[in-house]
Amino acid sequence: MLIRAMLTKNKILIFILLFNFLSINVALSALPDISFDAWLKSYKKIALKNGISQETINIAFKDVKFIEKVLIYDNKQPEFYEDTITYVNKRANNSRLKNA
């Protein structure tokens, strides 16, 4: 009974996480093409409105800059082009299990 309840809770949590992920992606894809600087300025305003102090924002974003390679790497993540079995087998093997 306890295991069934835990599985149900895990399924609900996974559903919520996937829903949030998909919602964020849809929201981001609906944004018009804006410059990184414009986005950053907007993001800082949102942080301020949500209670983040100006000092914290200044520290956190002090050296933030746009790096185009990040977008290239983001689009080439193996999670998106490898099937699940290949992905897991590359990362979860006996050697790693022994090291863990």
Number of C-alpha atoms within 10 A of each C-alpha: 6 7 8 9 10 11 12 12 12 12 12 12 12 12 12 12 12 12 12 12 12 12 12 12 11 11 10 10 10 9 8 7 8 8 9 12 12 9 12 15 10 11 13 16 14 12 14 13 10 9 8 13 11 13 8 12 15 11 10 10 11 9 7 10 10 11 9 8 9 10 10 10 10 10 12 11 10 13 12 11 10 11 10 11 8 11 14 12 10 8 11 10 10 10 9 9 9 7 6 6
